[in-house]
Amino acid sequence: MSPPGISREWVGLAALFLLILMTFVRGTLSQQPSGEPIVSPEVSYDHRVTFRFGAPYAKAVSVRMEGYGQPLGMTKDAGGVWNVTTDPLAPDYYGYSILMDGVALIDPANHVIKPNLLGPASEVYVAGSATLPWELNDVSHGVIHHHFYHSRIVGDDRDFYVYTPPGYDPSSPATYPVLYLLHGFSDDASAWTAVGRANVILDNLIAQRKAKPMLIVMPLGYGAPEILEGGWAGIRRNDQRLHDLFRKNQEQFGEALLDEVIPMVEHSYRVKADRDSRALAGLSMGGSETLFVGLNNLDRFSYLGAFSAGGGRTDYAATYPRLDSRANARLRVFWMSVGKSDGLLVPNEKFHDWLGGKGIRVEWVESPGGHWWPVWRRNLSDLLPQLFQQQRAALSDFWSQKAQEQR
C-alpha cells in the first residue's frame, strides 16, 4: 500500500531510482582509480582474510567482523584503496561490515550477503576440512519447505521453514521427531538455514550416523513484532516499557508456536506428535524463548537447548512458577551454552545458578567466542547428536532398514 497522497507510480519510480543509485555507487566503490576491480575479501592459503575498500576521500575506514571484539582499522594506499588483513581464522563463515566514517556498509566488491532485518552484512567463507559439520559434502540432502500463514494470535502474516531429512516420503508410514529451532533478535525465520547452515549440518550428521533423522521447524520468533521498531538502541533501554514488551514478545510467541505452528506441522508432515519426539532450541532471543516456552510446557517438550540466551526475564520465580526438581525426570536433555567472551555470559550464569538452587540438572557448556554465529553453528552441531537418542533401538532399526534397501 502506498503512503497517503503518494501514487503507486511515484513509489515505483522512487524505488527504481534508488536501485539505479545503489548500483552506481556499488560499482564505483568496487573499482580502483585505474578502473580495475577491487578484490575483497581475499582469503589466503593460511586462512588470513584481506579486505579492500575504495574510498579515496574517506577519513577513516575499518572492518567490523564476527570473531573480533573491536573493528579492524584499515590503511589507505596511494590509489585511495583501504585495506587490512586479519590474523589466521578458524574455517567458518563470518559476517562483516565496512565502517566508513562511522557508517556501516556492505562490501561493494562482495556479492555474498548475510541477511538480517536490522543490519544486513557481507559474508566471507574460510574453507575448512570436509569433516566440519557445516561444510557442504557429497551426501544425501534434505529439503527446505517455506510456509506462510496468518497468525490469529499475533495478528500478522508470517512464515516458517521446515527441513525434511533425506529419504522423507509423505506417502510413507514412517514418522519422524521434530526440533523446533528459534532464531535471535534482528533475524528472521530463514536465519538458521541462510546463515546458520542448520540443514547442511544435519545432512552431514545423518550421513555420518551421528544424528537421528528428524524434521527441523524454524518459525518467525516475534510474538510482538513492534519490538524491532526501536532497533538495537531500543532493546538496550532499561525501562518498564521494554520489560513489558519482552514479556509480550515471549508470551505471544509461545502461544503462536504451541497453538498455530505445531498443529500445522503435525497436520502437514509425518511426524511423531508426543513430547518425547519434540525438541526446542534457539539462540539469543530464541534461547530465552526456548527456556520460557519449554520449561513452562514440559508436557510438550522433552529436549531443550538454549544458546547464549538473551532478553529473558529476571523474575525467575514468577516466570517459572511450577518449576522444581521434578523437571529432571521429564527432560531427557537440558542443554545451555554461552561463549566465554559473550556479554550475556553473566546473565546466563545467574539463571543457571538459580536452576541449580531448584535442584534442576543442566548440561552447561562455555565455549570459546562471543555472541556470534561461529559459536552457534558449533552449539547446534554438538546438540543435534543428543536429540531423540532414547530411541536407540529404533535408530539402529532405521539404519538396518536403509542398508537393506541399498542392497
Contacts in CASP RR format, 6 or more apart in sequence:
PFRMAT RR
TARGET T0000
AUTHOR 0000-0000-0000
METHOD contacts of the structure
MODEL  1
MSPPGISREWVGLAALFLLILMTFVRGTLSQQPSGEPIVSPEVSYDHRVT
FRFGAPYAKAVSVRMEGYGQPLGMTKDAGGVWNVTTDPLAPDYYGYSILM
DGVALIDPANHVIKPNLLGPASEVYVAGSATLPWELNDVSHGVIHHHFYH
SRIVGDDRDFYVYTPPGYDPSSPATYPVLYLLHGFSDDASAWTAVGRANV
ILDNLIAQRKAKPMLIVMPLGYGAPEILEGGWAGIRRNDQRLHDLFRKNQ
EQFGEALLDEVIPMVEHSYRVKADRDSRALAGLSMGGSETLFVGLNNLDR
FSYLGAFSAGGGRTDYAATYPRLDSRANARLRVFWMSVGKSDGLLVPNEK
FHDWLGGKGIRVEWVESPGGHWWPVWRRNLSDLLPQLFQQQRAALSDFWS
QKAQEQR
2 8 0 8 1.000
2 10 0 8 1.000
2 11 0 8 1.000
3 11 0 8 1.000
25 108 0 8 1.000
26 108 0 8 1.000
27 108 0 8 1.000
29 38 0 8 1.000
29 53 0 8 1.000
29 54 0 8 1.000
29 55 0 8 1.000
29 108 0 8 1.000
29 109 0 8 1.000
30 37 0 8 1.000
30 38 0 8 1.000
30 40 0 8 1.000
30 54 0 8 1.000
30 108 0 8 1.000
30 109 0 8 1.000
31 37 0 8 1.000
31 38 0 8 1.000
31 54 0 8 1.000
32 38 0 8 1.000
32 54 0 8 1.000
32 79 0 8 1.000
32 80 0 8 1.000
32 81 0 8 1.000
33 56 0 8 1.000
33 79 0 8 1.000
33 80 0 8 1.000
37 109 0 8 1.000
38 52 0 8 1.000
38 53 0 8 1.000
38 54 0 8 1.000
38 81 0 8 1.000
38 108 0 8 1.000
38 109 0 8 1.000
39 52 0 8 1.000
39 109 0 8 1.000
40 50 0 8 1.000
40 51 0 8 1.000
40 52 0 8 1.000
40 53 0 8 1.000
40 107 0 8 1.000
40 109 0 8 1.000
40 110 0 8 1.000
41 49 0 8 1.000
41 50 0 8 1.000
41 51 0 8 1.000
41 96 0 8 1.000
41 107 0 8 1.000
41 110 0 8 1.000
41 122 0 8 1.000
41 124 0 8 1.000
42 49 0 8 1.000
42 50 0 8 1.000
42 52 0 8 1.000
43 49 0 8 1.000
43 124 0 8 1.000
43 125 0 8 1.000
43 126 0 8 1.000
43 127 0 8 1.000
44 50 0 8 1.000
46 88 0 8 1.000
47 88 0 8 1.000
47 89 0 8 1.000
47 90 0 8 1.000
47 91 0 8 1.000
47 126 0 8 1.000
48 85 0 8 1.000
48 86 0 8 1.000
48 87 0 8 1.000
48 88 0 8 1.000
48 89 0 8 1.000
49 85 0 8 1.000
49 86 0 8 1.000
49 89 0 8 1.000
49 94 0 8 1.000
49 124 0 8 1.000
49 126 0 8 1.000
50 83 0 8 1.000
50 84 0 8 1.000
50 85 0 8 1.000
50 86 0 8 1.000
51 63 0 8 1.000
51 72 0 8 1.000
51 74 0 8 1.000
51 83 0 8 1.000
51 84 0 8 1.000
51 85 0 8 1.000
51 96 0 8 1.000
51 98 0 8 1.000
51 107 0 8 1.000
52 81 0 8 1.000
52 82 0 8 1.000
52 83 0 8 1.000
52 109 0 8 1.000
53 61 0 8 1.000
53 74 0 8 1.000
53 81 0 8 1.000
53 82 0 8 1.000
53 83 0 8 1.000
53 98 0 8 1.000
53 100 0 8 1.000
53 107 0 8 1.000
53 108 0 8 1.000
53 109 0 8 1.000
54 80 0 8 1.000
54 81 0 8 1.000
54 82 0 8 1.000
55 61 0 8 1.000
55 80 0 8 1.000
55 82 0 8 1.000
55 100 0 8 1.000
56 76 0 8 1.000
56 79 0 8 1.000
56 80 0 8 1.000
58 76 0 8 1.000
58 82 0 8 1.000
58 100 0 8 1.000
58 101 0 8 1.000
59 101 0 8 1.000
60 73 0 8 1.000
60 99 0 8 1.000
60 100 0 8 1.000
60 101 0 8 1.000
60 102 0 8 1.000
61 73 0 8 1.000
61 74 0 8 1.000
61 76 0 8 1.000
61 82 0 8 1.000
61 98 0 8 1.000
61 99 0 8 1.000
61 100 0 8 1.000
61 101 0 8 1.000
62 71 0 8 1.000
62 72 0 8 1.000
62 73 0 8 1.000
62 74 0 8 1.000
62 84 0 8 1.000
62 98 0 8 1.000
62 99 0 8 1.000
63 71 0 8 1.000
63 72 0 8 1.000
63 73 0 8 1.000
63 74 0 8 1.000
63 84 0 8 1.000
63 96 0 8 1.000
63 97 0 8 1.000
63 98 0 8 1.000
63 99 0 8 1.000
64 71 0 8 1.000
64 72 0 8 1.000
64 96 0 8 1.000
64 97 0 8 1.000
64 99 0 8 1.000
64 104 0 8 1.000
65 71 0 8 1.000
65 72 0 8 1.000
65 86 0 8 1.000
65 94 0 8 1.000
65 95 0 8 1.000
65 96 0 8 1.000
65 97 0 8 1.000
66 94 0 8 1.000
66 95 0 8 1.000
66 96 0 8 1.000
66 372 0 8 1.000
66 373 0 8 1.000
66 374 0 8 1.000
67 94 0 8 1.000
67 369 0 8 1.000
67 370 0 8 1.000
67 372 0 8 1.000
67 374 0 8 1.000
68 86 0 8 1.000
69 341 0 8 1.000
71 99 0 8 1.000
72 84 0 8 1.000
72 86 0 8 1.000
73 84 0 8 1.000
74 82 0 8 1.000
74 83 0 8 1.000
74 84 0 8 1.000
75 82 0 8 1.000
75 83 0 8 1.000
75 84 0 8 1.000
76 82 0 8 1.000
77 83 0 8 1.000
89 126 0 8 1.000
90 126 0 8 1.000
90 374 0 8 1.000
91 126 0 8 1.000
91 127 0 8 1.000
91 128 0 8 1.000
91 129 0 8 1.000
91 132 0 8 1.000
91 135 0 8 1.000
92 126 0 8 1.000
92 132 0 8 1.000
92 134 0 8 1.000
92 374 0 8 1.000
92 377 0 8 1.000
93 123 0 8 1.000
93 124 0 8 1.000
93 125 0 8 1.000
93 126 0 8 1.000
93 134 0 8 1.000
93 195 0 8 1.000
93 196 0 8 1.000
93 197 0 8 1.000
93 373 0 8 1.000
93 374 0 8 1.000
93 377 0 8 1.000
94 123 0 8 1.000
94 124 0 8 1.000
94 125 0 8 1.000
94 126 0 8 1.000
94 374 0 8 1.000
95 114 0 8 1.000
95 121 0 8 1.000
95 122 0 8 1.000
95 123 0 8 1.000
95 124 0 8 1.000
95 373 0 8 1.000
96 107 0 8 1.000
96 121 0 8 1.000
96 122 0 8 1.000
96 123 0 8 1.000
96 124 0 8 1.000
97 104 0 8 1.000
97 105 0 8 1.000
97 106 0 8 1.000
97 107 0 8 1.000
97 119 0 8 1.000
97 121 0 8 1.000
97 122 0 8 1.000
98 104 0 8 1.000
98 105 0 8 1.000
98 106 0 8 1.000
98 107 0 8 1.000
98 122 0 8 1.000
99 105 0 8 1.000
104 119 0 8 1.000
104 121 0 8 1.000
106 113 0 8 1.000
106 120 0 8 1.000
106 121 0 8 1.000
106 122 0 8 1.000
107 122 0 8 1.000
110 122 0 8 1.000
110 123 0 8 1.000
110 124 0 8 1.000
112 122 0 8 1.000
112 123 0 8 1.000
112 124 0 8 1.000
112 125 0 8 1.000
113 120 0 8 1.000
113 121 0 8 1.000
113 122 0 8 1.000
113 123 0 8 1.000
114 120 0 8 1.000
114 121 0 8 1.000
114 122 0 8 1.000
114 123 0 8 1.000
114 194 0 8 1.000
114 195 0 8 1.000
115 187 0 8 1.000
115 188 0 8 1.000
115 190 0 8 1.000
115 191 0 8 1.000
115 194 0 8 1.000
115 195 0 8 1.000
116 186 0 8 1.000
116 187 0 8 1.000
116 191 0 8 1.000
117 186 0 8 1.000
117 187 0 8 1.000
117 188 0 8 1.000
117 228 0 8 1.000
118 186 0 8 1.000
118 228 0 8 1.000
118 231 0 8 1.000
118 232 0 8 1.000
119 186 0 8 1.000
123 195 0 8 1.000
127 135 0 8 1.000
128 135 0 8 1.000
129 135 0 8 1.000
130 137 0 8 1.000
133 200 0 8 1.000
133 201 0 8 1.000
133 204 0 8 1.000
133 205 0 8 1.000
133 377 0 8 1.000
133 381 0 8 1.000
134 196 0 8 1.000
134 197 0 8 1.000
134 200 0 8 1.000
134 201 0 8 1.000
134 204 0 8 1.000
134 377 0 8 1.000
134 381 0 8 1.000
135 200 0 8 1.000
135 204 0 8 1.000
136 200 0 8 1.000
137 203 0 8 1.000
137 204 0 8 1.000
137 207 0 8 1.000
139 166 0 8 1.000
139 203 0 8 1.000
139 204 0 8 1.000
139 206 0 8 1.000
139 207 0 8 1.000
140 166 0 8 1.000
140 167 0 8 1.000
140 203 0 8 1.000
140 206 0 8 1.000
140 207 0 8 1.000
141 166 0 8 1.000
141 199 0 8 1.000
141 203 0 8 1.000
142 163 0 8 1.000
142 164 0 8 1.000
142 165 0 8 1.000
142 166 0 8 1.000
142 167 0 8 1.000
142 168 0 8 1.000
142 199 0 8 1.000
142 203 0 8 1.000
143 163 0 8 1.000
143 164 0 8 1.000
143 168 0 8 1.000
144 161 0 8 1.000
144 162 0 8 1.000
144 163 0 8 1.000
144 193 0 8 1.000
144 199 0 8 1.000
145 161 0 8 1.000
145 162 0 8 1.000
145 163 0 8 1.000
145 164 0 8 1.000
146 159 0 8 1.000
146 161 0 8 1.000
147 159 0 8 1.000
147 160 0 8 1.000
147 161 0 8 1.000
147 162 0 8 1.000
147 264 0 8 1.000
147 268 0 8 1.000
148 157 0 8 1.000
148 158 0 8 1.000
148 159 0 8 1.000
149 157 0 8 1.000
149 158 0 8 1.000
149 159 0 8 1.000
149 160 0 8 1.000
149 260 0 8 1.000
149 264 0 8 1.000
150 156 0 8 1.000
150 157 0 8 1.000
150 158 0 8 1.000
151 157 0 8 1.000
151 158 0 8 1.000
151 256 0 8 1.000
151 260 0 8 1.000
152 260 0 8 1.000
153 223 0 8 1.000
153 252 0 8 1.000
153 255 0 8 1.000
153 256 0 8 1.000
153 259 0 8 1.000
153 260 0 8 1.000
154 222 0 8 1.000
154 223 0 8 1.000
154 224 0 8 1.000
154 225 0 8 1.000
154 252 0 8 1.000
154 253 0 8 1.000
154 256 0 8 1.000
156 225 0 8 1.000
158 189 0 8 1.000
158 219 0 8 1.000
158 220 0 8 1.000
159 189 0 8 1.000
159 220 0 8 1.000
160 189 0 8 1.000
160 217 0 8 1.000
160 218 0 8 1.000
160 219 0 8 1.000
160 220 0 8 1.000
160 261 0 8 1.000
161 189 0 8 1.000
161 190 0 8 1.000
161 192 0 8 1.000
161 193 0 8 1.000
161 217 0 8 1.000
161 218 0 8 1.000
162 215 0 8 1.000
162 216 0 8 1.000
162 217 0 8 1.000
162 218 0 8 1.000
162 265 0 8 1.000
162 269 0 8 1.000
163 193 0 8 1.000
163 198 0 8 1.000
163 199 0 8 1.000
163 202 0 8 1.000
163 215 0 8 1.000
163 216 0 8 1.000
163 217 0 8 1.000
163 218 0 8 1.000
164 176 0 8 1.000
164 215 0 8 1.000
164 269 0 8 1.000
165 176 0 8 1.000
165 202 0 8 1.000
165 203 0 8 1.000
165 206 0 8 1.000
165 213 0 8 1.000
165 214 0 8 1.000
165 215 0 8 1.000
166 203 0 8 1.000
166 206 0 8 1.000
166 207 0 8 1.000
166 213 0 8 1.000
167 213 0 8 1.000
168 176 0 8 1.000
168 213 0 8 1.000
168 215 0 8 1.000
168 270 0 8 1.000
170 269 0 8 1.000
170 270 0 8 1.000
172 270 0 8 1.000
173 270 0 8 1.000
174 270 0 8 1.000
175 270 0 8 1.000
175 271 0 8 1.000
175 272 0 8 1.000
176 213 0 8 1.000
176 214 0 8 1.000
176 215 0 8 1.000
176 269 0 8 1.000
176 270 0 8 1.000
176 271 0 8 1.000
176 272 0 8 1.000
176 277 0 8 1.000
177 212 0 8 1.000
177 214 0 8 1.000
177 215 0 8 1.000
177 271 0 8 1.000
177 272 0 8 1.000
177 277 0 8 1.000
177 278 0 8 1.000
177 279 0 8 1.000
177 387 0 8 1.000
177 388 0 8 1.000
178 214 0 8 1.000
178 215 0 8 1.000
178 216 0 8 1.000
178 217 0 8 1.000
178 265 0 8 1.000
178 271 0 8 1.000
178 272 0 8 1.000
178 277 0 8 1.000
178 278 0 8 1.000
178 279 0 8 1.000
179 214 0 8 1.000
179 215 0 8 1.000
179 216 0 8 1.000
179 217 0 8 1.000
179 279 0 8 1.000
179 280 0 8 1.000
179 281 0 8 1.000
179 303 0 8 1.000
179 384 0 8 1.000
179 387 0 8 1.000
180 216 0 8 1.000
180 217 0 8 1.000
180 218 0 8 1.000
180 219 0 8 1.000
180 257 0 8 1.000
180 261 0 8 1.000
180 262 0 8 1.000
180 278 0 8 1.000
180 279 0 8 1.000
180 280 0 8 1.000
180 281 0 8 1.000
181 192 0 8 1.000
181 198 0 8 1.000
181 216 0 8 1.000
181 217 0 8 1.000
181 218 0 8 1.000
181 281 0 8 1.000
181 282 0 8 1.000
181 380 0 8 1.000
182 218 0 8 1.000
182 219 0 8 1.000
182 221 0 8 1.000
182 280 0 8 1.000
182 281 0 8 1.000
182 282 0 8 1.000
182 283 0 8 1.000
182 285 0 8 1.000
182 286 0 8 1.000
182 287 0 8 1.000
182 289 0 8 1.000
182 290 0 8 1.000
183 189 0 8 1.000
183 191 0 8 1.000
183 192 0 8 1.000
183 218 0 8 1.000
183 221 0 8 1.000
183 282 0 8 1.000
183 283 0 8 1.000
183 285 0 8 1.000
183 286 0 8 1.000
184 191 0 8 1.000
184 221 0 8 1.000
184 282 0 8 1.000
184 283 0 8 1.000
184 284 0 8 1.000
184 285 0 8 1.000
184 286 0 8 1.000
184 287 0 8 1.000
185 227 0 8 1.000
185 228 0 8 1.000
185 235 0 8 1.000
185 284 0 8 1.000
185 285 0 8 1.000
185 311 0 8 1.000
186 228 0 8 1.000
186 231 0 8 1.000
186 232 0 8 1.000
187 195 0 8 1.000
188 220 0 8 1.000
189 218 0 8 1.000
189 219 0 8 1.000
189 220 0 8 1.000
189 221 0 8 1.000
190 218 0 8 1.000
191 218 0 8 1.000
192 198 0 8 1.000
192 216 0 8 1.000
192 218 0 8 1.000
192 380 0 8 1.000
193 199 0 8 1.000
193 218 0 8 1.000
195 373 0 8 1.000
196 373 0 8 1.000
196 376 0 8 1.000
196 377 0 8 1.000
196 380 0 8 1.000
197 377 0 8 1.000
198 216 0 8 1.000
198 218 0 8 1.000
198 380 0 8 1.000
199 216 0 8 1.000
201 377 0 8 1.000
201 380 0 8 1.000
201 381 0 8 1.000
201 384 0 8 1.000
202 211 0 8 1.000
202 214 0 8 1.000
202 216 0 8 1.000
202 384 0 8 1.000
205 211 0 8 1.000
205 381 0 8 1.000
205 384 0 8 1.000
205 385 0 8 1.000
206 212 0 8 1.000
206 213 0 8 1.000
209 399 0 8 1.000
210 384 0 8 1.000
210 385 0 8 1.000
211 384 0 8 1.000
211 385 0 8 1.000
211 387 0 8 1.000
212 387 0 8 1.000
212 388 0 8 1.000
212 389 0 8 1.000
212 391 0 8 1.000
212 395 0 8 1.000
212 398 0 8 1.000
213 398 0 8 1.000
214 279 0 8 1.000
214 387 0 8 1.000
214 388 0 8 1.000
215 265 0 8 1.000
215 269 0 8 1.000
215 271 0 8 1.000
217 261 0 8 1.000
217 265 0 8 1.000
219 256 0 8 1.000
219 257 0 8 1.000
219 261 0 8 1.000
221 253 0 8 1.000
221 285 0 8 1.000
221 286 0 8 1.000
221 289 0 8 1.000
222 228 0 8 1.000
222 249 0 8 1.000
222 253 0 8 1.000
223 248 0 8 1.000
223 249 0 8 1.000
223 250 0 8 1.000
223 251 0 8 1.000
223 252 0 8 1.000
223 253 0 8 1.000
223 254 0 8 1.000
223 256 0 8 1.000
224 245 0 8 1.000
224 248 0 8 1.000
224 249 0 8 1.000
224 252 0 8 1.000
224 253 0 8 1.000
226 245 0 8 1.000
227 235 0 8 1.000
227 245 0 8 1.000
227 246 0 8 1.000
227 249 0 8 1.000
234 242 0 8 1.000
235 242 0 8 1.000
235 311 0 8 1.000
243 313 0 8 1.000
246 311 0 8 1.000
246 312 0 8 1.000
246 313 0 8 1.000
247 313 0 8 1.000
249 285 0 8 1.000
250 288 0 8 1.000
250 289 0 8 1.000
250 292 0 8 1.000
250 293 0 8 1.000
250 312 0 8 1.000
250 313 0 8 1.000
253 289 0 8 1.000
253 293 0 8 1.000
254 289 0 8 1.000
254 292 0 8 1.000
254 293 0 8 1.000
257 293 0 8 1.000
258 293 0 8 1.000
258 297 0 8 1.000
258 300 0 8 1.000
262 278 0 8 1.000
262 300 0 8 1.000
265 271 0 8 1.000
266 273 0 8 1.000
271 277 0 8 1.000
275 298 0 8 1.000
275 299 0 8 1.000
275 300 0 8 1.000
275 301 0 8 1.000
275 302 0 8 1.000
275 330 0 8 1.000
276 302 0 8 1.000
276 332 0 8 1.000
276 388 0 8 1.000
276 390 0 8 1.000
276 391 0 8 1.000
277 302 0 8 1.000
277 388 0 8 1.000
278 300 0 8 1.000
278 301 0 8 1.000
278 302 0 8 1.000
278 303 0 8 1.000
279 301 0 8 1.000
279 302 0 8 1.000
279 303 0 8 1.000
279 304 0 8 1.000
279 305 0 8 1.000
279 333 0 8 1.000
279 387 0 8 1.000
279 388 0 8 1.000
280 290 0 8 1.000
280 293 0 8 1.000
280 294 0 8 1.000
280 301 0 8 1.000
280 303 0 8 1.000
280 304 0 8 1.000
280 305 0 8 1.000
281 287 0 8 1.000
281 290 0 8 1.000
281 303 0 8 1.000
281 304 0 8 1.000
281 305 0 8 1.000
281 306 0 8 1.000
281 307 0 8 1.000
281 335 0 8 1.000
281 380 0 8 1.000
281 383 0 8 1.000
282 289 0 8 1.000
282 290 0 8 1.000
282 305 0 8 1.000
282 306 0 8 1.000
282 307 0 8 1.000
283 307 0 8 1.000
283 308 0 8 1.000
283 376 0 8 1.000
283 379 0 8 1.000
284 307 0 8 1.000
284 308 0 8 1.000
284 309 0 8 1.000
284 310 0 8 1.000
284 311 0 8 1.000
284 344 0 8 1.000
284 371 0 8 1.000
285 310 0 8 1.000
285 311 0 8 1.000
286 306 0 8 1.000
286 309 0 8 1.000
286 310 0 8 1.000
287 305 0 8 1.000
287 306 0 8 1.000
287 307 0 8 1.000
287 308 0 8 1.000
287 309 0 8 1.000
287 310 0 8 1.000
288 306 0 8 1.000
288 309 0 8 1.000
288 310 0 8 1.000
288 311 0 8 1.000
288 312 0 8 1.000
288 313 0 8 1.000
290 304 0 8 1.000
290 305 0 8 1.000
290 306 0 8 1.000
290 309 0 8 1.000
291 304 0 8 1.000
291 306 0 8 1.000
291 309 0 8 1.000
291 312 0 8 1.000
291 351 0 8 1.000
292 312 0 8 1.000
292 313 0 8 1.000
292 319 0 8 1.000
293 301 0 8 1.000
294 300 0 8 1.000
294 301 0 8 1.000
294 304 0 8 1.000
295 304 0 8 1.000
295 320 0 8 1.000
295 323 0 8 1.000
295 327 0 8 1.000
296 319 0 8 1.000
296 320 0 8 1.000
296 322 0 8 1.000
296 323 0 8 1.000
298 327 0 8 1.000
298 330 0 8 1.000
298 331 0 8 1.000
302 330 0 8 1.000
302 331 0 8 1.000
302 332 0 8 1.000
302 333 0 8 1.000
303 331 0 8 1.000
303 332 0 8 1.000
303 333 0 8 1.000
303 334 0 8 1.000
303 386 0 8 1.000
303 387 0 8 1.000
303 388 0 8 1.000
304 331 0 8 1.000
304 333 0 8 1.000
304 334 0 8 1.000
304 335 0 8 1.000
305 333 0 8 1.000
305 334 0 8 1.000
305 335 0 8 1.000
305 336 0 8 1.000
305 337 0 8 1.000
305 383 0 8 1.000
306 335 0 8 1.000
306 336 0 8 1.000
306 337 0 8 1.000
306 348 0 8 1.000
307 337 0 8 1.000
307 338 0 8 1.000
307 375 0 8 1.000
307 376 0 8 1.000
307 379 0 8 1.000
307 380 0 8 1.000
308 337 0 8 1.000
308 338 0 8 1.000
308 339 0 8 1.000
308 342 0 8 1.000
308 344 0 8 1.000
308 348 0 8 1.000
308 370 0 8 1.000
308 371 0 8 1.000
308 375 0 8 1.000
308 376 0 8 1.000
309 336 0 8 1.000
309 338 0 8 1.000
309 344 0 8 1.000
309 347 0 8 1.000
309 348 0 8 1.000
309 351 0 8 1.000
310 344 0 8 1.000
310 347 0 8 1.000
310 348 0 8 1.000
312 347 0 8 1.000
313 319 0 8 1.000
314 347 0 8 1.000
314 350 0 8 1.000
316 351 0 8 1.000
316 354 0 8 1.000
323 358 0 8 1.000
323 360 0 8 1.000
324 358 0 8 1.000
324 359 0 8 1.000
324 360 0 8 1.000
325 358 0 8 1.000
325 359 0 8 1.000
325 360 0 8 1.000
327 334 0 8 1.000
327 360 0 8 1.000
328 359 0 8 1.000
328 360 0 8 1.000
328 361 0 8 1.000
332 390 0 8 1.000
333 363 0 8 1.000
333 383 0 8 1.000
333 386 0 8 1.000
333 387 0 8 1.000
334 360 0 8 1.000
334 361 0 8 1.000
334 362 0 8 1.000
334 363 0 8 1.000
335 362 0 8 1.000
335 363 0 8 1.000
335 365 0 8 1.000
335 383 0 8 1.000
335 386 0 8 1.000
336 348 0 8 1.000
336 351 0 8 1.000
336 352 0 8 1.000
336 362 0 8 1.000
336 363 0 8 1.000
336 364 0 8 1.000
336 365 0 8 1.000
337 364 0 8 1.000
337 365 0 8 1.000
337 366 0 8 1.000
337 367 0 8 1.000
337 375 0 8 1.000
337 379 0 8 1.000
337 382 0 8 1.000
338 344 0 8 1.000
338 345 0 8 1.000
338 348 0 8 1.000
338 349 0 8 1.000
338 365 0 8 1.000
338 366 0 8 1.000
338 367 0 8 1.000
339 345 0 8 1.000
339 366 0 8 1.000
339 367 0 8 1.000
339 368 0 8 1.000
339 369 0 8 1.000
339 370 0 8 1.000
339 371 0 8 1.000
339 375 0 8 1.000
340 366 0 8 1.000
340 367 0 8 1.000
340 368 0 8 1.000
340 369 0 8 1.000
340 370 0 8 1.000
341 368 0 8 1.000
341 369 0 8 1.000
341 370 0 8 1.000
342 348 0 8 1.000
342 369 0 8 1.000
342 370 0 8 1.000
342 371 0 8 1.000
342 375 0 8 1.000
343 370 0 8 1.000
343 371 0 8 1.000
344 371 0 8 1.000
345 366 0 8 1.000
352 362 0 8 1.000
352 364 0 8 1.000
355 362 0 8 1.000
356 362 0 8 1.000
365 379 0 8 1.000
365 382 0 8 1.000
367 375 0 8 1.000
367 378 0 8 1.000
367 379 0 8 1.000
368 375 0 8 1.000
369 375 0 8 1.000
388 395 0 8 1.000
389 395 0 8 1.000
END
